[in-house]
Amino acid sequence: MIAPSLMCVDLMNVQSGVRALEGCGTDFFHIDIMDNHFVPNITLGPDFARAVRKISAVPLDLHLMIERPENFLSQYGFLGPADILSVHYEATVHVQKALAGIRELGARSGVALNPATPFTVLEHILDDIEIVLVMAVNPGFSGQRLIPSALEKIRQLRLWLDERGKSGVLIETDGNVSFDHADRMRQAGTDLFIAGTSSVFSPGGSIAENYRKLKSIVERHRD
């Protein structure tokens, strides 16, 4: 599955970008929400996500890069059972509380892991998550280079989840999901690809052309 990152869309023409991606049959719209505390940047917010929801039925994939996310979940009451809401393991001392709050909203619960965070920290919350978001770059900015160890982390995570009877937990990868890297990410075990400036929004082609190219790459290894 592919979730184009709306942080990378032309913000003066958001609706046309949304329509172009709908025409491609996109699986999700990925929206990064930052607070300038957990990461040194401020991007989109819940009002932007709500506005996208009003003009499109495509499921939303919200990535909260904010401190104490459990204190702000009430702002996302517009989410439904097809939507994903992910919080960072490193952003709260009450990750289980945050995940419970996401489920109370009716959305699918995800945990994001920074590149240096081992996936074994998830051992005691596996029953609370549906998605693990593996950051292949340090969060906060688009256009960064892939951290090579992320590929092995994805591969080991897939094995680790399967060994624990959690084969239904999806692995999502965010960070330099380029045409070159996507194939290796899929082989490692990625299920959901966050597409940004190195693929769907790259200057080499239109959104539709780039989306089709990425889709053909990640489907080579469809189970």
C-alpha positions in Angstrom: 0.0 0.0 0.0 1.1 3.6 -0.6 0.4 6.7 1.5 1.6 9.9 -0.3 2.8 12.5 2.2 0.7 15.6 2.0 3.5 17.5 3.6 5.1 17.3 0.1 2.1 18.5 -1.9 1.9 21.9 -3.4 0.2 23.7 -0.5 -1.2 26.4 -2.9 -3.0 23.6 -4.8 -3.8 21.0 -2.2 -7.2 20.0 -3.6 -5.8 19.4 -7.1 -3.1 17.3 -5.6 -5.7 15.3 -3.6 -7.8 14.8 -6.7 -4.8 13.6 -8.7 -3.9 11.0 -6.0 -7.5 9.9 -5.8 -7.4 9.3 -9.5 -4.4 7.0 -8.9 -6.4 4.9 -6.4 -4.1 5.9 -3.5 -4.6 3.8 -0.4 -4.1 6.5 2.2 -3.2 10.2 2.6 -0.3 10.5 5.0 -0.3 13.7 7.2 2.7 14.6 9.4 1.8 16.7 12.4 4.7 18.3 14.3 5.0 20.5 17.4 8.5 22.0 17.2 9.2 20.2 20.5 9.5 16.5 19.7 11.0 17.4 16.3 12.4 20.8 15.3 9.7 21.7 12.8 6.1 22.8 12.6 4.1 21.4 9.7 0.4 20.5 9.3 -2.2 20.1 12.0 -5.5 18.6 12.9 -7.4 21.3 11.1 -5.6 20.4 7.9 -6.4 16.7 8.3 -10.1 17.6 9.0 -10.2 19.7 5.9 -8.8 16.8 3.8 -11.4 14.5 5.3 -14.2 16.9 4.2 -13.1 16.7 0.5 -12.0 13.1 0.3 -13.1 9.6 1.5 -9.6 8.2 1.2 -8.4 6.9 4.6 -6.1 9.1 6.5 -2.7 8.0 8.0 -1.8 10.6 10.7 1.7 10.6 12.1 1.9 12.6 15.4 5.4 13.9 16.0 4.4 15.6 19.1 5.2 15.4 22.8 2.6 13.9 25.1 0.2 12.9 22.3 -2.3 11.4 24.7 -3.2 14.9 25.8 -4.3 15.9 22.2 -6.2 12.9 20.9 -9.5 14.6 21.4 -8.7 16.8 18.4 -9.0 13.7 16.2 -12.6 12.7 16.8 -13.3 12.8 13.0 -11.2 9.7 12.4 -12.9 6.4 11.6 -12.1 2.7 11.5 -10.2 2.8 8.2 -7.9 5.6 9.4 -4.5 5.2 11.1 -3.2 7.3 14.0 0.4 6.7 15.0 2.3 8.1 18.0 6.0 8.0 18.7 7.1 5.5 21.4 9.8 8.1 22.4 7.3 11.0 22.8 5.4 9.8 25.9 6.0 7.9 29.1 2.4 6.6 28.8 2.4 5.0 25.4 -0.2 2.4 26.4 -2.5 5.2 27.5 -2.1 6.9 24.1 -2.8 3.7 22.2 -5.9 3.1 24.3 -7.0 6.7 23.5 -6.6 6.0 19.7 -8.7 2.9 19.9 -11.4 4.9 21.8 -11.5 7.2 18.8 -12.3 4.2 16.6 -9.1 4.5 14.6 -6.3 2.0 14.0 -3.5 2.4 16.4 0.2 2.7 15.4 3.5 3.2 17.1 6.3 5.0 15.4 10.0 4.2 16.1 12.9 6.5 15.6 15.9 5.0 13.8 17.9 4.4 17.1 14.9 2.9 18.9 15.0 -0.9 19.0 11.7 -2.6 18.1 12.0 -4.8 21.2 10.5 -2.0 23.2 7.1 -3.1 21.8 7.2 -6.4 23.6 4.6 -5.5 26.2 2.3 -3.5 23.9 1.9 -5.9 21.0 -1.7 -6.5 21.8 -2.4 -2.7 21.6 -1.0 -1.9 18.1 -2.0 -2.6 14.5 0.8 -0.8 12.8 4.5 -0.2 13.4 5.9 2.8 11.7 9.6 2.4 11.1 11.5 5.7 10.5 14.2 5.3 8.0 15.4 8.9 8.6 15.3 11.0 11.8 11.8 12.6 11.9 11.2 16.2 11.2 12.1 17.0 7.6 11.5 15.6 4.1 14.3 15.0 1.6 16.8 13.2 4.0 19.0 10.3 3.1 18.1 6.8 4.1 19.7 5.4 7.2 21.0 2.1 5.8 20.4 0.1 9.0 16.7 0.7 8.6 16.4 -2.0 6.0 17.8 -4.7 8.3 15.6 -3.3 11.1 12.5 -3.8 9.0 13.6 -7.4 8.1 14.2 -8.3 11.7 11.0 -6.7 12.9 8.9 -8.7 10.4 10.5 -11.9 11.7 10.0 -10.8 15.3 6.4 -10.0 14.8 5.7 -13.3 13.0 7.4 -15.3 15.7 5.0 -13.7 18.3 1.9 -14.5 16.3 1.5 -10.9 15.1 1.7 -11.4 11.4 -1.3 -9.2 11.0 0.6 -6.1 12.4 1.5 -4.0 9.4 5.0 -2.4 8.9 5.0 1.1 7.6 8.2 2.8 6.4 8.8 6.5 6.3 11.9 8.3 5.0 13.5 8.4 1.6 11.1 5.9 0.1 12.6 6.4 -3.3 12.1 4.3 -6.5 15.5 2.7 -5.8 14.9 2.0 -2.1 11.2 0.9 -2.3 12.0 -2.5 -3.8 14.4 -3.4 -1.0 12.0 -2.1 1.6 9.3 -4.3 0.2 11.6 -7.3 0.2 12.5 -6.6 3.8 8.8 -6.6 4.9 7.3 -3.2 4.4 3.5 -3.2 3.9 2.8 0.5 3.7 5.1 3.0 2.0 5.1 6.8 2.9 5.8 8.4 -0.5 7.3 11.9 -0.6 9.8 14.0 -2.6 11.9 11.1 -3.7 9.1 9.3 -5.4 5.5 10.4 -5.8 6.3 14.1 -5.5 9.7 14.0 -7.3 10.2 16.5 -10.1 10.9 13.8 -12.7 7.2 13.3 -13.6 3.6 14.1 -12.8 2.0 12.8 -9.6 0.1 10.2 -11.6 3.2 9.0 -13.5 5.3 8.8 -10.3 2.5 7.0 -8.4 2.2 4.4 -11.1 5.9 3.9 -11.1 6.2 3.4 -7.4 3.1 1.1 -7.4 4.7 -1.2 -10.0 7.9 -1.4 -7.9 6.3 -2.3 -4.6 3.9 -4.8 -6.3 6.8 -6.9 -7.7 6.9 -8.8 -4.4 3.2 -9.0 -3.7 2.5 -12.1 -1.6 
